[in-house]
């Protein structure tokens, strides 16, 4: 009887403790761990920033596409953007590792300000470069039980990125695969279970960032539940705000809580957050400023998805789409098609008081 009493008391106490702990561990509205790059040495940032004029600070917000399988005309075009305008970064696309490494060194040698180099390497460098190791796609990783393997995979992918001079890998995909008709996510997602997606995305992120390569969560606020491709059109996410908040946003919030360095905002029409006609989430201040920054408390770098994709390019010309993306609250204008024209349009927006030089300066320092 005494043993039964103590066993009952122990069991009841355990339930109370577990309830208390689980309550304390609920995700908060702000990240628990700040993105690692925010701890960068401020005196170095200030010295570089102070060496730039206002045009150069603005140009730092652009990241353009570079290829190692194109001709010398392309190389000359990139060199001009680096030397004449002082753009902030490059996203390397198709090519080979040796060719890319040589071009990377060449462009860096021409840059007044060190270039930030990125790649879309969800399953490693092989997603873009030939003759490089190919790792499993995320759906395959979603089926494994030992999530620590994903952490070590992330570390190895980061080591390979660093050998190539790459600072940002646009991975992991944090989208939930909850629409079988989705033409663009599918195998790129860890699966349909939000907890599994979140856990594995966090492990991938931690592995890369442990090696000093910035991870990037995508495609915010969730590209899973659509039957169209934002490369070709503007997909509609018709879910309710309650569904989005509890399902699609869950993996992203877990990544934020664990110190995600950067995020990519998708080209999606999400009327539960913004009903403005033909306005992609990338161009929506309600989604970037209010939801991502204020409500979810994200502090890291905010990249647009590629600005040449039809999800935004169908509605705005090059230059204007960059202005819209900047006004929405994005930090980095990815895959900008016409940097000189975009800079002209943004300077007009500054003159009209739509955005301030202080806003540009803050993003430049952050980048």
PAVO-47818 format. One line per field, with one value per residue (C-alpha): residue number from 1; residue in three letters; x, y, z. Coordinates in nm, 4 decimals. Last residue first. Example, Ala and Ser with C-alpha at 12.3 -4.5 7.8 and 13.67 -1.06 7.14 Angstrom:
BEGIN
num (2,1) $
residuo (SER,ALA) $
u (1.3670,1.2300) $
v (-0.1060,-0.4500) $
w (0.7140,0.7800) $
END
This chain:
BEGIN
num (367,366,365,364,363,362,361,360,359,358,357,356,355,354,353,352,351,350,349,348,347,346,345,344,343,342,341,340,339,338,337,336,335,334,333,332,331,330,329,328,327,326,325,324,323,322,321,320,319,318,317,316,315,314,313,312,311,310,309,308,307,306,305,304,303,302,301,300,299,298,297,296,295,294,293,292,291,290,289,288,287,286,285,284,283,282,281,280,279,278,277,276,275,274,273,272,271,270,269,268,267,266,265,264,263,262,261,260,259,258,257,256,255,254,253,252,251,250,249,248,247,246,245,244,243,242,241,240,239,238,237,236,235,234,233,232,231,230,229,228,227,226,225,224,223,222,221,220,219,218,217,216,215,214,213,212,211,210,209,208,207,206,205,204,203,202,201,200,199,198,197,196,195,194,193,192,191,190,189,188,187,186,185,184,183,182,181,180,179,178,177,176,175,174,173,172,171,170,169,168,167,166,165,164,163,162,161,160,159,158,157,156,155,154,153,152,151,150,149,148,147,146,145,144,143,142,141,140,139,138,137,136,135,134,133,132,131,130,129,128,127,126,125,124,123,122,121,120,119,118,117,116,115,114,113,112,111,110,109,108,107,106,105,104,103,102,101,100,99,98,97,96,95,94,93,92,91,90,89,88,87,86,85,84,83,82,81,80,79,78,77,76,75,74,73,72,71,70,69,68,67,66,65,64,63,62,61,60,59,58,57,56,55,54,53,52,51,50,49,48,47,46,45,44,43,42,41,40,39,38,37,36,35,34,33,32,31,30,29,28,27,26,25,24,23,22,21,20,19,18,17,16,15,14,13,12,11,10,9,8,7,6,5,4,3,2,1) $
residuo (UNK,UNK,UNK,UNK,UNK,UNK,UNK,UNK,UNK,UNK,UNK,UNK,UNK,UNK,UNK,UNK,UNK,UNK,UNK,UNK,UNK,UNK,UNK,UNK,UNK,UNK,UNK,UNK,UNK,UNK,UNK,UNK,UNK,UNK,UNK,UNK,UNK,UNK,UNK,UNK,UNK,UNK,UNK,UNK,UNK,UNK,UNK,UNK,UNK,UNK,UNK,UNK,UNK,UNK,UNK,UNK,UNK,UNK,UNK,UNK,UNK,UNK,UNK,UNK,UNK,UNK,UNK,UNK,UNK,UNK,UNK,UNK,UNK,UNK,UNK,UNK,UNK,UNK,UNK,UNK,UNK,UNK,UNK,UNK,UNK,UNK,UNK,UNK,UNK,UNK,UNK,UNK,UNK,UNK,UNK,UNK,UNK,UNK,UNK,UNK,UNK,UNK,UNK,UNK,UNK,UNK,UNK,UNK,UNK,UNK,UNK,UNK,UNK,UNK,UNK,UNK,UNK,UNK,UNK,UNK,UNK,UNK,UNK,UNK,UNK,UNK,UNK,UNK,UNK,UNK,UNK,UNK,UNK,UNK,UNK,UNK,UNK,UNK,UNK,UNK,UNK,UNK,UNK,UNK,UNK,UNK,UNK,UNK,UNK,UNK,UNK,UNK,UNK,UNK,UNK,UNK,UNK,UNK,UNK,UNK,UNK,UNK,UNK,UNK,UNK,UNK,UNK,UNK,UNK,UNK,UNK,UNK,UNK,UNK,UNK,UNK,UNK,UNK,UNK,UNK,UNK,UNK,UNK,UNK,UNK,UNK,UNK,UNK,UNK,UNK,UNK,UNK,UNK,UNK,UNK,UNK,UNK,UNK,UNK,UNK,UNK,UNK,UNK,UNK,UNK,UNK,UNK,UNK,UNK,UNK,UNK,UNK,UNK,UNK,UNK,UNK,UNK,UNK,UNK,UNK,UNK,UNK,UNK,UNK,UNK,UNK,UNK,UNK,UNK,UNK,UNK,UNK,UNK,UNK,UNK,UNK,UNK,UNK,UNK,UNK,UNK,UNK,UNK,UNK,UNK,UNK,UNK,UNK,UNK,UNK,UNK,UNK,UNK,UNK,UNK,UNK,UNK,UNK,UNK,UNK,UNK,UNK,UNK,UNK,UNK,UNK,UNK,UNK,UNK,UNK,UNK,UNK,UNK,UNK,UNK,UNK,UNK,UNK,UNK,UNK,UNK,UNK,UNK,UNK,UNK,UNK,UNK,UNK,UNK,UNK,UNK,UNK,UNK,UNK,UNK,UNK,UNK,UNK,UNK,UNK,UNK,UNK,UNK,UNK,UNK,UNK,UNK,UNK,UNK,UNK,UNK,UNK,UNK,UNK,UNK,UNK,UNK,UNK,UNK,UNK,UNK,UNK,UNK,UNK,UNK,UNK,UNK,UNK,UNK,UNK,UNK,UNK,UNK,UNK,UNK,UNK,UNK,UNK,UNK,UNK,UNK,UNK,UNK,UNK,UNK,UNK,UNK,UNK,UNK,UNK,UNK,UNK,UNK,UNK,UNK,UNK,UNK,UNK,UNK,UNK,UNK,UNK,UNK,UNK,UNK,UNK,UNK) $
u (2.4221,2.3205,2.5290,2.3707,2.0253,2.0751,2.2190,1.9246,1.6767,1.8784,1.8685,1.4927,1.2140,0.8909,1.0164,0.9727,1.3496,1.4100,1.1618,1.3439,1.6693,1.5025,1.4015,1.7517,1.9058,1.6673,1.7652,2.1368,2.0805,1.8768,1.7771,1.8069,1.8584,1.8125,1.7338,1.8713,1.7212,1.3477,1.1079,0.8123,0.9594,1.2676,1.0627,0.8468,1.1555,1.3124,0.9899,1.0014,1.3541,1.2772,0.9135,0.6266,0.3282,0.4618,0.8018,0.6518,0.5376,0.7018,1.0461,1.3093,1.3125,1.4565,1.3146,1.3685,1.6299,1.5794,1.8919,1.8355,1.6331,1.3003,1.0587,0.7649,0.5074,0.7287,0.9778,0.8016,0.4365,0.4437,0.7404,0.7598,0.3977,0.2040,0.4800,0.3900,0.6306,0.7783,0.4321,0.3259,0.0762,-0.1532,-0.4518,-0.3962,-0.5630,-0.2672,-0.2335,-0.5293,-0.4961,-0.1644,-0.0464,0.2946,0.6391,0.8410,1.0457,1.3903,1.5327,1.8653,2.0787,1.8523,1.9224,1.7400,1.4153,1.4032,1.4294,1.1465,0.9365,0.9982,0.8922,0.5614,0.4682,0.2961,0.0937,-0.0336,-0.0139,-0.1102,-0.4129,-0.5291,-0.4744,-0.6970,-0.5549,-0.5961,-0.2278,-0.2359,0.0537,0.1765,0.2925,0.5837,0.8700,0.6033,0.4919,0.1284,-0.0714,-0.0278,-0.0056,0.3698,0.5070,0.5180,0.5512,0.8389,1.0065,1.2616,1.4962,1.8511,2.1644,2.4749,2.8043,3.0326,3.0849,2.8372,2.6039,2.5843,2.5140,2.2716,2.0630,2.0405,1.9439,1.6813,1.5297,1.5118,1.3249,1.0892,0.9922,0.9373,0.7225,0.5231,0.4427,0.3915,0.7461,1.1096,1.0369,1.2428,1.0904,0.7553,0.8227,0.7793,0.4785,0.2509,-0.0322,0.0308,-0.0418,0.0754,0.4534,0.5381,0.7863,1.1015,1.3449,1.6915,1.8736,1.9846,2.3537,2.5258,2.9005,3.0456,3.4223,3.4301,3.6161,3.3653,3.0743,3.2359,3.2761,2.9125,2.7937,2.9911,2.8408,2.4887,2.5421,2.6585,2.3380,2.1301,2.2875,2.1868,1.8243,1.8445,1.5067,1.5282,1.2202,1.2485,1.5989,1.4485,1.2009,1.4892,1.6931,1.9850,2.3399,2.5210,2.8984,3.0479,3.1471,2.8801,2.7622,2.4109,2.2235,2.5564,2.6785,2.4751,2.1233,1.9618,2.2505,2.1084,2.4317,2.5638,2.8646,2.8777,3.1259,3.4045,3.3795,3.5989,3.5488,3.7807,3.9813,3.6526,3.5362,3.8536,3.8527,3.4897,3.5689,3.8472,3.6318,3.3459,3.5605,3.7017,3.3599,3.1668,2.8809,2.5217,2.4230,2.6363,2.4456,2.6565,2.6886,2.6876,2.7099,2.9954,2.8457,3.1386,3.3675,3.1234,2.8519,3.1200,3.2812,2.9442,2.8919,3.2511,3.2063,2.8841,3.0601,3.3405,3.1092,2.8878,2.9432,3.0680,2.7465,2.6670,2.3236,2.2948,2.2774,2.1808,2.1686,2.5305,2.4301,2.2519,2.5650,2.7641,2.5209,2.5353,2.9172,3.1166,3.4255,3.2097,3.0466,3.3831,3.4991,3.1635,3.1481,3.5043,3.4259,3.1063,3.2814,3.0178,2.7748,2.4778,2.6369,2.5323,2.1547,2.0117,1.8967,1.5592,1.3842,1.0786,0.7109,0.7845,0.7675,0.6213,0.8959,0.7625,0.4301,0.6038,0.8096,0.5025,0.3067,0.6063,0.6473,0.2779,0.2782,0.5923,0.4327,0.1289,0.3501,0.5615,0.2533,0.1015,0.4260,0.4546,0.1022,0.1422,0.4640,0.2834,0.0000) $
v (4.2856,4.4374,4.7478,4.7901,4.7314,5.0097,5.2434,5.1918,5.2660,5.5747,5.6893,5.6988,5.5160,5.6517,6.0081,6.1059,6.1560,5.8118,5.6584,5.8333,5.6855,5.3424,5.3897,5.4916,5.2022,4.9597,5.0892,5.0479,4.6998,4.5485,4.1849,4.1566,3.7909,3.8548,4.1962,4.1703,4.3392,4.2939,4.5333,4.5752,4.9047,4.7157,4.4584,4.7277,4.9213,4.6061,4.5272,4.8787,4.8318,4.5395,4.5793,4.4823,4.2464,3.9436,3.9858,3.9100,3.5458,3.5333,3.4872,3.7498,3.8824,3.5578,3.5028,3.8059,3.7770,3.8801,3.8794,3.7852,3.9454,3.7604,3.8717,3.6558,3.9331,4.2298,4.1096,3.8296,3.9233,4.3035,4.3984,4.1077,3.9892,4.3147,4.4970,4.2832,4.2668,3.9259,3.8000,3.8598,4.1339,4.0592,4.2218,4.3490,4.0935,4.0648,3.8209,3.5837,3.6708,3.4874,3.5480,3.3850,3.4891,3.3492,3.5291,3.3801,3.3683,3.4324,3.3561,3.1096,3.1355,2.8458,3.0311,3.1511,2.7928,2.6880,2.9800,2.8759,2.5186,2.6368,2.9001,2.6569,2.4768,2.6831,3.0336,2.9294,2.7359,3.0215,3.2724,3.0647,2.8750,3.0054,3.0071,3.1372,3.0888,3.3842,3.2418,3.0661,3.0563,3.0733,2.7215,2.6170,2.3601,2.5280,2.4097,2.3782,2.7278,2.8456,3.1955,3.1994,2.9727,2.9031,2.9064,3.0177,2.8841,3.1005,2.9136,2.9321,2.5607,2.5429,2.7409,2.4538,2.1856,2.4050,2.4721,2.1050,2.0154,2.2917,2.1792,1.8235,1.9182,2.1598,1.9231,1.6371,1.8573,1.9948,1.6508,1.6599,1.5876,1.7022,1.9160,1.9334,1.6108,1.7893,2.1648,2.2802,2.1133,2.0984,1.8597,1.6421,1.9408,1.9210,1.9087,2.1495,2.4168,2.4575,2.4166,2.4194,2.5761,2.8739,2.8287,3.1519,3.2266,3.0476,3.0676,2.7325,2.5586,2.7218,2.5617,2.2186,2.2678,2.3816,2.0663,1.8630,2.0452,2.0115,1.6379,1.6162,1.7821,1.5634,1.2548,1.3943,1.3491,0.9723,0.8390,0.8775,0.9380,1.3179,1.2814,1.1157,1.4037,1.6472,1.5362,1.3086,1.4453,1.4991,1.5409,1.7685,1.7057,1.9415,2.2491,2.3750,2.1147,1.9323,2.1906,2.0169,1.8777,2.2170,2.3992,2.7214,2.9194,3.2343,3.4666,3.7884,4.0144,4.1884,4.5688,4.7340,4.4271,4.3456,4.0766,3.9268,3.8930,3.7053,3.4769,3.3835,3.3335,3.0889,2.9031,2.8849,2.7348,2.4766,2.3868,2.3616,2.5611,2.6540,2.9206,3.1343,3.3897,3.7032,3.9796,4.3385,4.5416,4.7942,4.9913,5.0359,4.7536,4.4791,4.5588,4.6011,4.2677,4.0944,4.2287,4.1420,3.7831,3.7571,3.8808,3.6347,3.3399,3.1340,2.8118,2.9701,3.1615,3.4659,3.5802,3.9133,4.0107,4.3730,4.5448,4.6619,4.8847,5.1150,5.1589,5.2238,5.4947,5.6603,5.6711,5.3891,5.4120,5.4690,5.1281,4.9504,5.1200,5.0699,4.6985,4.6475,4.8408,4.6389,4.3039,4.0504,3.9374,3.9830,3.7155,3.4422,3.4942,3.5619,3.2667,3.2684,3.4306,3.6382,3.5419,3.2563,2.8885,2.6761,2.5435,2.6862,2.5106,2.1840,2.2215,2.2868,1.9981,1.7688,1.8716,1.8165,1.4774,1.3760,1.4789,1.2606,0.9630,1.0092,1.0407,0.7290,0.5346,0.6636,0.5528,0.2145,0.1497,0.2382,0.0000) $
w (-4.5224,-4.1869,-4.2549,-4.6005,-4.4568,-4.2028,-4.4671,-4.7009,-4.4228,-4.3223,-4.6854,-4.6445,-4.8266,-4.9731,-4.9182,-5.2832,-5.3230,-5.1725,-5.4179,-5.7033,-5.5710,-5.5794,-5.9428,-6.0489,-5.8566,-6.0251,-6.3703,-6.2947,-6.1406,-6.4246,-6.3709,-5.9921,-5.9040,-5.5324,-5.3863,-5.0323,-4.7247,-4.7819,-4.6071,-4.8424,-4.9684,-5.0891,-5.2764,-5.4368,-5.5486,-5.6938,-5.8820,-6.0253,-6.1582,-6.3851,-6.4934,-6.2661,-6.2922,-6.4781,-6.3095,-5.9661,-5.9801,-6.3242,-6.1685,-6.2545,-5.8974,-5.7603,-5.4103,-5.1939,-4.9249,-4.5611,-4.3462,-3.9828,-3.7046,-3.7277,-3.4566,-3.5613,-3.5206,-3.6052,-3.8649,-4.0492,-4.0059,-4.0047,-4.2235,-4.4685,-4.4802,-4.4374,-4.6262,-4.9300,-5.2245,-5.1492,-5.0483,-5.4064,-5.4823,-5.7764,-5.5993,-5.2460,-5.0149,-4.7748,-4.4848,-4.5419,-4.9106,-4.9555,-5.3128,-5.3340,-5.4575,-5.1696,-4.9031,-4.8500,-4.4986,-4.3320,-4.0283,-3.8467,-3.4743,-3.3086,-3.2366,-3.5963,-3.7238,-3.4921,-3.6164,-3.9781,-3.9090,-3.7517,-4.0111,-4.2473,-3.9783,-3.6836,-3.8267,-4.1779,-4.0565,-3.8351,-4.1156,-4.3418,-4.6384,-4.9956,-5.0941,-5.4515,-5.6919,-5.9021,-6.2369,-6.4102,-6.1566,-5.8842,-5.9794,-5.9414,-5.7402,-5.4030,-5.0438,-4.9970,-5.0625,-4.7005,-4.5485,-4.6416,-4.8991,-4.7627,-4.4665,-4.5484,-4.3830,-4.3479,-4.3684,-4.0636,-4.0053,-3.7166,-3.9435,-4.1887,-3.9296,-3.7364,-4.0481,-4.1446,-3.7878,-3.7742,-4.1041,-3.9736,-3.6584,-3.8356,-4.1179,-3.8731,-3.6507,-3.9456,-4.0854,-4.4646,-4.5757,-4.5681,-4.8743,-5.1963,-5.3252,-5.3723,-5.3996,-5.7620,-5.9214,-5.6131,-5.7003,-5.3938,-5.1657,-4.8038,-4.8526,-4.5707,-4.6746,-4.4648,-4.7561,-4.6008,-4.7775,-4.9857,-4.9060,-4.8068,-4.7768,-5.0800,-5.1348,-5.3156,-5.0339,-4.7998,-4.9838,-4.9539,-4.5793,-4.5591,-4.7374,-4.4837,-4.1859,-4.3247,-4.3759,-4.0153,-3.8962,-4.1273,-3.9696,-3.6297,-3.7400,-3.6898,-3.7975,-4.1751,-4.3903,-4.4121,-4.5534,-4.8613,-4.8975,-4.8503,-5.1486,-5.0747,-5.1221,-5.4524,-5.4402,-5.7110,-6.0753,-6.2149,-6.0297,-5.9541,-5.7450,-5.7231,-5.4709,-5.2027,-5.1921,-5.1235,-5.2911,-5.4341,-5.4160,-5.2504,-5.2550,-5.0529,-5.2298,-5.0396,-5.0850,-5.3490,-5.5670,-5.8584,-5.6766,-5.5528,-5.9132,-6.0118,-5.7079,-5.7770,-6.1447,-6.0615,-5.8089,-6.0599,-6.3327,-6.0911,-5.9493,-6.2786,-6.4243,-6.3576,-6.1021,-5.8749,-5.6693,-5.6509,-5.3945,-5.2747,-5.5927,-5.6146,-5.9073,-6.1455,-6.0353,-5.9387,-6.1928,-6.4602,-6.3697,-6.3984,-6.7510,-6.8508,-6.7323,-6.9325,-7.2460,-7.1721,-7.2391,-7.0102,-6.8120,-6.4884,-6.4314,-6.2185,-6.1007,-5.9205,-5.5527,-5.4936,-5.1524,-5.1755,-5.4663,-5.2202,-5.0121,-5.3289,-5.4343,-5.0909,-5.0808,-4.9254,-4.7001,-4.3907,-4.4377,-4.4469,-4.1255,-3.9549,-4.0339,-3.9102,-3.5875,-3.5410,-3.5139,-3.6120,-3.3384,-3.5719,-3.7917,-3.5458,-3.5876,-3.2416,-3.0323,-2.8553,-3.1504,-3.0629,-3.0362,-2.7989,-2.8843,-2.6025,-2.3770,-2.0517,-2.0987,-2.1758,-1.8589,-1.6399,-1.7905,-1.7540,-1.3902,-1.3165,-1.4876,-1.2969,-0.9678,-1.0406,-1.1252,-0.8135,-0.5903,-0.7435,-0.6999,-0.3445,-0.2580,-0.4291,-0.2360,0.0885,0.0000) $
END
